[in-house]
Amino acid sequence: MMRPPFKPLANPILVVSDAPELLSGIARDGRDLLTLLSSMPEFRVACLGRGGMGRRRFPWTSYQYPASGQWGEDYLAPAWNDFSGGENGVVLTIDDASRRLWFAQPVGMPAEMQRFLGSGRNFLKWGYFPVDSTGPNGKTLPIGMAAAIAGYDRVAAASEWGRHVLADSGRPDADWMPHGLWMDVWNPIPDARKMLDWPDIVVGCNMANQARKDWPAAFQCAADLRAHYGNRVLFWAHTDQVSHYWNLAALAADYAMADALEVTVNATDYQLAMRYSACDCTILPSGGEGFGYPIAESLACGTPCIVADYAAGPELVEEECRVQPIAYRVDTMHNVTRAVLSGHAFAQKAVGQIEKKREDCEGRVEELRASVEHLDWQKLQHVWRKWFLTGLRG
């Protein structure tokens, strides 16, 4: 392992991730960690952000590259050389290992990139991975992703489940720290349903419009709940794009939910917290989660969340809120395993959680919020601070 000598103060660290001004979970991770690092005199901080718009000012040096620029292959060396000024430091990537084989194992890359990323480099490679799946064997990462993490000097996962996958994939030294949650932002809001003028029963779903997010299962669940409870039901769906991998308007029509649907896009944290608070339960029918911000957010607002019993999501919820996959499939060019889900099974679990919250709303809200108190960023930032400093000391 390469160990460049570090200084007591102001070692350069470049965080490579989604641009911190974006709304993705990875962007939020980067934003919180960049803010923490900027408060530590041991580091001077920069970010190389994918898809950045440059529209916000942050207390660190910012570099951006377009989403069309893949994963920063043509942008990393100029950013690091400009920022580091030739000093020893750290490049920390925060994203999926499938994006980083070229960074970790540059064999076959252009000679100039091999020199920059090879054994003579002046930076350590640290990686924080939201592991959301295994390979076809159900235990380790796919071959390409396992090769990627092997090329890092230091790795950590966003869940205990993810740490086990990293360890079984050849990194027994892997650490794990969950993502933090600002508990003073994600709060139960009294009378939220009345303020929103929502009906008697509401189920919510907050998912990006991506292939692994099973929006058909979400609509099937909502349709089943409407059949069970009648016109008392509203389905709240929050996403980043109404039409992308899935067409939510078409799904609403096909599942006869168009007249009982509220869709939000680009809502503020307060607007989301109000909607979580107004729901009887939320669902996250995803083929695999590396952490699951919507799970933690919902629980912090006192609302149960139903999740697939696969990958990292189940770590945050009770057994009664876990839905068993009906099958598994191998997905994408990376050969990752994804859960195949039933919307009917989500609806069955949701009925139980709706009734449980309605029987003792105040007690249930307190219980669910307490279940994620350990994720309070005010507590977790100290764990992260220790991790960063331990890495400097070797």
N, C-alpha and C positions, 0 to 999 in steps of 0.2 A: 504494500500500500504506500502510495506517495504521501510524505508528510513534509510539506514546505514549512519553514520556520514562520511562526506568526508573531506579530508584535503585541504588546500589551493593549494597545488602543488602535482603533480605526483600521481594521483589516477589511479589505474590500469583499463584499458578498453580493453576487448578482443573482436575483431570483428570476427564474424563467418559468412562466406560467401564462394563463389567460390574463389579459390586461386587467388591472385591478379596478378599473371603472366599470367593468361589465357586471352582469347580474348572475353569472354562473356560480355554482358552489366552489369550483376551483378558483375563480376570481376572488371570491370572498376569503378563502383560505390565504391566498397570496396577500390580499389587502391587510388582513389582521396580522400576519407574520411580518410583513414589511413594516407595519406601524410599530410592532414590538421591537424589531431589529433597529429601527431608527432611534429608539430610546436607549439603546445599549452603546456605551462609548467604545466597546470592543470592536464595533463594526462601523464601516461607512457603507451605505446601502444604495443599490440600484435595482431596477426591474426591467426585464425584457418581456414586454407584454404582447401576446398574440391577439390580434383584432383590436388593438388600441385605437382610440379616437383622439387622444390627447386633449380632452375637454375638461379634465379636472387637474388641479394642482395638488401634489402630494409632497410630503417632506422627505423625498428621496429622488435620486436621479432617474429619469424615465427614458426608456427606449421602447419603440413600438415596431411591430411589423404586421403586415396584413394577414388575414386568415388564409389568403391565397398563397402565402409564403410557407405553406406546410407547417413544420414545427420549429422553424427558425434556423434551418441549416445554413442559410446564406447570411444570417444576421447576427449569430452568436459571436463569432470571432471579432467583427468590428466593434460590437458593443462592449465586449470584455476588454479588448485592448484599449479602447478609448477610456473606459471607466477605471480600470486597474492601474493604468500607467506603468505596467510592468511589475507591479507588486504581487506578492503571493496572496492568495485568497481562496474563495469558495464560490462555486456555481451550484446553486440549489434549484433543482427542478421540482415543480409541484404539478403533477399530472399523471396520466396513465403510462405504464411502462411500455405499452405498444408504440408510443411516440418517440422513444428514446434509444433504440438500438444503435442508431448512427452516432449518437452522443457517447454512449457507453463503450461501444465496440466499433471504432471507425474503420475497421478492416474493409477494404474495397471502396472507401471514399476517396476523393481526390487527394493527392499527396499533400497539398497545403493543409487540408483539414485534418489529415492523419497526424501531421506534425503538431498542429494546434491542440488536438485532443489526446495525443499520445503520452508516452511516459515522461517526456520532457516538459510537460505543461506546468504552468505556475499556479494551478488551482486544484483544489480537491473537488470531487464530484459527490455531492450529497443529493439524495432523492427522497421525496415524501410522496407515497403512492396510495391513492384511494382504491385499493384492490377490490374489484367488484365481481370477480369471476375466477374460475380455474380453467385449466385446459381440459381436453377430453377425458383425462383420467380421473377428474373430480377431486384432485388433491393438490397438484402443483400448477404453476403457471404454464402456459403454452411455451414451446421451445424458444421461440423468438423473444418473448418477454422475459423468460428465465435468463437468457443470454444477456439481455439488457441489464438486469439488476446485478449480474455478476461483475459488470464493469464499473460499478459505483464503489467509491471508498466508504460510503456510509448510507444506510437505507433505513426508512421507517415507514410504517403503515398507519392508516387512519383508523384501524380497528384491530381488536385482538384476533378476530378471524383472519384478517389480512396478514397479520404478523405470522400466524401459523403457515399460511400459504407461502409467504416469503421464505420462512425457515425451511419448509419442505422443498423449496425450489433452489436450495443451495446457499441461503443466507441465514444461518442460525444466529448470526449477530444482529439481526433486524430488531429495531425498536418499534414501539407503537405509541402514538398519542392521538386521541380523538380530536376532531375539529371542535373548536370552541363555539359557544353560543352566548350572545349578549343577553343575559336573562332580564336585564332592565328594559330591553327593547321588546322581547317576546314575553308578554304578560297577558293573563286573562283580562279581558275588558268587559266589565259588567254591562248588561243591557245591550250587548253588541247586536243581537238579533233584532231587537226593537229599533235600534238606530239604523240598521240596514233595511228594515221593513221586509224581513224574510219570513217565510211561512213556518209552519209548526215543526217540520223535520227537515234537516239539511245535512247532506253528506258532501264532503269536499275532496278534491284531488289536486295536488300541486305537483306537476311533472313537466319537464322540458318536452319538446316535441321531437323526440329521438326514437330510433328503432327499438331500443331496449325498454322503452317506457310503453307499457301495454295499454294504450288508450282504449282499444276495443273492450278489454276486460273492465276498464273503469266505467264505460258507458253501459255495459251489460249489468254490472253491479247496480248502477243507479236505476236502470230500468226494472230490475228485480225488486228494488226497494220501493219503487213507485207502484209496482203491482201489489206489493205487500201492504203498503200504507195508504195508497190512493193518491189523490191530488194534494195531499199535505206535504209532499216531498219536493225539495229543490236540490238540484245538483250544481254545486259550484266547482268550476274547472279553471285552474290558473296555469298558464303556460307562457312560453316565450314567443311562440309563433302559432297562430291559429291554423295555418295550413303550411305544412312542411313535409315531414315523413308521413304524418297522419293529417287528415283533413277533419278537424273537429266538427265543422258544420255538417259535413256529410255523415259523420258518425252519429251526430245528434238526430239527424233525419232518419237514419236507418234504425236507430234504437228508439224512435218515437219519444225523444227527450227534448226536442227543440223548444217546447213551450214551458219547460220546467228546468231551464238551464241558465246559469249566469257565468259568462266567461270573462276573466280578467287577464290583462297582459301589462307588464311593466308597472305593477302596483308597488307602492312604497312599503317598507317594513310595517309601518303602523296600519296601513290598509290591509295587509296580509294578516297581521295579528288580530285585527277586528274580525276578519272572516274566519280564521281558525277558531276564535272564541265563540263565534255564532254557530259553529257546526256541532252536530251531535256526535259525529265521528268523521275522520278522514281516512282515505285509503291511498296506498302507494303500490299499485300493481306493476312492479318493475322486474325486469329479467335479471337484475343484479345491481346492488348498491354498494359503493365503497364506504359510505357512512349514512347518508340520507338526511340532509338538512330539513326537508319537510316533515320528517318523522319527529325530529327533536323540536322543531318549531311548534308543531301541533301539540305535543305533550307539554311544552312550556306554557302554552296558552290554555291548558287544562282539558284538552280534547284527545280522546284515544285515536290511534292510527293503526290501521290494519295493513300488514306488510307480508310479502312473500317470505317463507321460511328458507331463505337462501342468501348466501354472502353475508354482508355486515349488518343489514337492516335489523334482523332479529335480536341483535345485542341490546337494542334500545327499548324493546317492548315485551310485555308479558306473553306467556305461552298462548293465552286465549286470543291474542291479537295476531297470531301467525297463521298464514294460509299455506298448506303444503302444495308444492307444484304438482301438476298432474303428469308432467314429463320434463325432460331436459333436451335441449338441442344444441348443436355446435354451430356457432355463428361467426360471421365476418371472416376476412382474410387472416385474422389472427387466431382462429380456431378456439375461441372462448366458449365456455359452457354458459347457456342462458336458461333460466327457468321458464317453463311454459305454464301459464296460469289460467284459472277459471274465474270469470266474473261472478258466476253463481256462488262459488265458494267464498268469495269476498263478501257478497251480499249476506250470506248466512252468518258470517262472523260479525258483520256490521250491525245486523239486527240485535244481536246480543249486547254489543257495546252501546248502541243507542239506548236500549232499555236500561242498561246498568247505569248510565249517566243520568237518565231521567229519574231513576229511583232515588238517587242521592247526589244531586248535581254539585253542591258545594263541597261535599266530602271527596267526590271523585275528582274534581278540579284540583284540589289540594294534593291528592295522592299522585295524580299524573304529573303535576308540576314538580313535585319532590323527586320523581323518578329520574329527572334530568338535571337536577341541581349540580351534579358532579361535572356537567359540561359547561358550567359558568366560566366564561372567558376570564373573569377576574381571578379565578383559581387556576385555570389551565395555563395562563400566560407564564406563571412561575415555573411550571413543568417545562414549557418550551424554552424559557430562558436558560434553565439548567442544561437542556439538551444542546443548545447552541454553544454554551460555554464549555461543556464537556468535549465537544468536537474540536474546539480550539486547543484544548490542553492535551488532546490525544489520549 
